[in-house]
Amino acid sequence: MSPLHFEVAPSRNLQGQFVFLGTGTSVGVPVVGCSCDVCTSDDTKNQRTRTSVAFGLPDGTLLIDTTPDLRSQLLREQIGSIDAIVYTHDHVDHVYGLDDIRPLCFRKGGSLPVYCEPRVERRIRRAFDYAFEEPVVAGGGLPKMTLHQIGLDSFGLLGATVVPLRLHHGAFEVLGFRIGNVAYCTDTNEIPEQTWPLLDDLDVLVLDCLRPSHHPTHFSIDEAIEVARQIGARRTLFVHMSHEIDHASVSSSLPMGMELAHDGLTVPLS
């Protein structure tokens, strides 16, 4: 298979920080066909692609989830190199941008290591079966990956320790991740008892916050605020927000130390 030829552009150096690639719910904001005040807002912080984040670790850049907006997110943030991927769960808005890693593989010259639970691996192998077929068909290019199954045991990755955090997402069991004093907990409406001790002494908590009213698989604004108060991180950033959340008006009502994240927000790693 012939490699893709391109002029290599400088890639943004994320070391010592993380960036929100997306902060929106599964359909994004604006929502297709919606004319509500948030969807038609001129405030760029109300423009939310599907939720994902990239961490600049000592030995490379770690991507959490591959959303259907991955290509545009990486272009927007000038990220031309990813060194590993971890997955929170197997829902479409967190997995189905995986094919967009192809140019990253070309640039790397090989496979990307991918870390996920068995359920996510099964989804990847079904949805992207062409990436695993033998013999490899010439032409077109493939998303190349080396799959590593993870559970709840901590593991070393790119010079850091990644601590998986069990979360409940309605009837689904999903993962959050703690890296240093940052915990990333999207797509959840319940933190099980076993996970609470792993959330002690956080500098930054990233937490699901879908909309003002109750939802069966996501925290509402009030629920997220209460959970954030119990955890007591020095800074809490809410993500996975729908078009029912207007950035300016909701931000102004949040308690001190809590705020809405937005696409492109960059935060230092302690």
C-alpha positions in Angstrom: 0.0 0.0 0.0 1.5 3.3 -1.0 1.9 5.8 1.8 0.2 9.2 1.7 2.6 11.9 0.6 2.3 15.3 2.2 4.4 18.2 3.5 4.7 17.8 7.3 3.4 20.9 9.1 4.5 21.7 12.6 2.2 20.1 15.2 1.1 22.1 18.3 3.1 21.2 21.4 0.6 20.3 24.1 3.1 19.1 26.7 2.0 20.2 30.2 -1.5 21.1 29.2 -4.8 19.6 27.9 -7.2 21.0 25.4 -10.9 20.5 25.0 -11.4 19.3 21.4 -15.2 19.2 21.9 -17.7 19.9 24.7 -21.0 19.1 23.1 -23.6 16.3 23.4 -24.1 13.6 20.8 -25.8 15.8 18.2 -23.5 18.7 18.7 -24.5 22.4 19.0 -25.9 24.0 16.8 -28.3 21.1 16.3 -29.3 20.5 12.7 -32.6 22.1 11.9 -32.9 24.0 15.2 -33.5 27.8 15.4 -33.4 28.2 19.2 -31.4 31.1 20.8 -28.4 28.9 21.6 -28.2 27.3 18.1 -28.4 30.7 16.4 -26.2 32.4 18.9 -23.2 34.5 17.8 -21.3 33.4 20.9 -18.6 31.0 19.7 -18.7 29.3 23.1 -22.1 28.0 22.2 -20.7 26.1 19.2 -19.9 22.7 20.5 -18.5 19.7 18.7 -18.8 16.2 20.2 -17.0 15.8 23.5 -13.3 14.8 23.5 -10.0 16.0 24.9 -6.2 15.8 24.2 -3.6 15.6 26.9 0.0 16.7 26.4 1.9 14.1 28.5 5.7 13.9 29.0 6.2 11.5 26.1 3.5 12.5 23.7 -0.1 13.4 23.1 -2.9 11.3 24.4 -6.4 11.5 22.8 -9.4 10.5 24.8 -12.2 9.3 22.3 -12.5 9.7 18.6 -15.6 11.7 17.9 -17.3 12.1 14.4 -15.8 15.6 14.5 -12.2 14.5 15.0 -10.8 15.7 11.7 -12.1 19.3 12.2 -11.2 19.3 15.8 -7.5 18.4 15.1 -7.3 20.9 12.3 -8.8 23.6 14.5 -6.3 23.0 17.3 -3.4 22.4 14.9 -2.7 19.0 16.3 -0.9 16.9 13.7 0.4 14.1 15.9 -1.3 11.7 18.3 0.7 9.1 20.2 -2.0 7.0 21.8 -5.8 6.8 22.2 -8.0 5.8 25.2 -11.7 5.3 25.1 -14.4 6.1 27.7 -17.1 3.9 26.1 -18.4 2.7 22.8 -21.2 5.1 21.9 -21.1 6.5 18.4 -20.3 10.1 19.4 -17.1 8.8 21.1 -15.9 6.2 18.7 -17.0 6.8 15.1 -14.3 9.3 14.1 -11.7 6.5 14.3 -11.2 6.4 10.6 -9.8 10.0 10.8 -6.6 8.6 12.4 -5.4 7.5 9.0 -3.2 10.6 8.4 -1.9 10.3 11.9 -0.8 6.7 11.2 0.8 7.8 7.9 2.8 10.5 9.8 3.7 8.1 12.6 4.7 5.4 10.1 2.8 2.7 11.9 -0.1 1.8 14.2 -1.4 3.9 17.0 -1.8 2.1 20.4 -5.5 2.1 21.5 -6.6 1.3 25.0 -10.2 0.3 25.8 -12.5 -2.1 27.6 -13.5 -5.3 25.9 -17.0 -3.9 24.9 -15.3 -1.0 23.1 -12.9 -3.3 21.3 -15.9 -5.4 20.1 -17.6 -2.2 18.7 -14.4 -1.1 17.0 -13.9 -4.5 15.4 -17.5 -4.5 14.1 -17.7 -0.9 12.9 -14.3 -0.8 11.4 -14.0 -4.4 10.2 -12.1 -3.3 7.1 -9.2 -2.3 9.2 -8.7 -5.8 10.4 -9.3 -7.8 7.2 -6.7 -10.2 5.8 -5.2 -9.9 3.3 -4.9 -6.1 3.3 -6.6 -4.6 0.2 -4.3 -2.2 -1.7 -5.4 1.4 -1.9 -7.4 3.8 0.2 -5.5 3.6 3.4 -6.6 2.1 6.7 -6.8 3.3 10.3 -4.0 1.3 11.8 -4.2 0.5 15.5 -2.8 -1.9 18.1 -5.6 -2.7 20.6 -4.9 -3.1 24.3 -7.6 -4.1 26.7 -7.8 -2.3 29.9 -9.9 -2.6 33.1 -9.8 -0.7 36.4 -6.0 -1.2 37.0 -3.8 1.8 36.6 -1.3 1.7 33.7 1.6 3.7 32.5 1.3 5.6 29.2 3.4 8.3 27.5 5.3 9.0 30.7 2.2 9.3 33.0 0.0 7.1 35.1 -3.5 6.7 33.8 -6.1 5.7 36.5 -9.4 4.3 35.0 -12.5 5.5 36.9 -15.6 3.3 36.8 -18.7 5.5 36.1 -22.3 4.7 35.4 -24.0 6.1 32.3 -27.6 5.0 32.8 -27.5 1.2 32.4 -24.0 1.3 30.9 -20.7 1.0 32.7 -18.2 3.5 31.2 -14.8 4.8 32.1 -13.4 8.2 33.2 -9.7 8.7 33.7 -7.5 10.4 36.2 -4.1 11.7 35.1 -2.1 13.4 37.8 -4.5 15.7 39.6 -7.0 15.9 36.7 -10.0 13.7 36.4 -12.0 13.4 33.2 -15.6 12.2 33.8 -17.8 12.7 30.8 -21.0 10.7 30.0 -22.1 9.8 33.5 -25.1 10.3 35.8 -23.7 8.3 38.8 -20.3 7.9 40.4 -20.2 4.5 42.1 -18.9 4.1 45.7 -15.6 2.5 44.6 -14.7 5.5 42.5 -15.1 8.3 45.1 -11.7 7.8 46.8 -10.0 8.1 43.4 -11.3 11.6 43.1 -9.6 13.0 46.2 -7.4 16.1 46.0 -8.1 17.1 42.4 -6.8 20.3 40.9 -9.2 19.9 37.9 -12.5 17.9 37.6 -14.0 17.6 34.2 -17.6 16.5 34.6 -20.7 15.7 32.6 -23.5 18.3 32.6 -26.1 17.9 29.8 -29.0 20.2 30.4 -31.1 22.0 33.1 -33.6 19.1 33.6 -33.1 15.6 34.8 -31.9 13.0 32.2 -31.7 9.2 32.6 -28.0 8.9 31.6 -26.4 12.3 32.2 -26.1 14.8 35.1 -28.3 17.8 34.9 -26.8 21.2 35.9 -28.0 21.0 39.5 -26.9 17.4 39.8 -23.4 18.2 38.4 -23.0 21.1 40.8 -23.9 18.9 43.8 -21.4 16.2 42.7 -18.7 18.8 42.1 -19.3 20.2 45.6 -18.9 16.8 47.1 -15.7 16.1 45.2 -14.3 19.5 46.0 -11.8 20.0 43.2 -10.1 23.3 43.0 -11.5 23.9 39.6 -14.5 22.1 37.9 -15.2 22.3 34.2 -18.5 21.0 32.8 -18.8 19.2 29.4 -21.1 17.2 27.1 -23.6 20.1 27.0 -26.7 20.4 24.9 -28.3 23.4 23.2 -30.4 23.9 26.4 -27.3 25.4 28.0 -26.4 29.0 27.0 -22.8 29.6 27.8 -23.0 33.2 29.1 -26.2 32.9 31.2 -25.4 29.6 32.8 -21.8 30.5 33.4 -22.9 33.6 35.4 -25.0 31.4 37.7 -22.4 28.8 38.6 -20.8 28.6 42.0 -17.2 29.9 42.5 -14.7 27.4 41.1 -17.1 25.9 38.6 -17.4 26.9 35.0 -18.5 25.6 31.6 -15.8 24.4 29.3 -15.8 25.3 25.6 -14.2 24.0 22.5 -10.6 25.0 22.3 -10.2 25.8 26.0 -6.7 24.9 27.1 -5.9 24.1 30.7 -2.4 23.6 32.4 -1.6 20.2 33.9 -0.2 20.4 37.4 
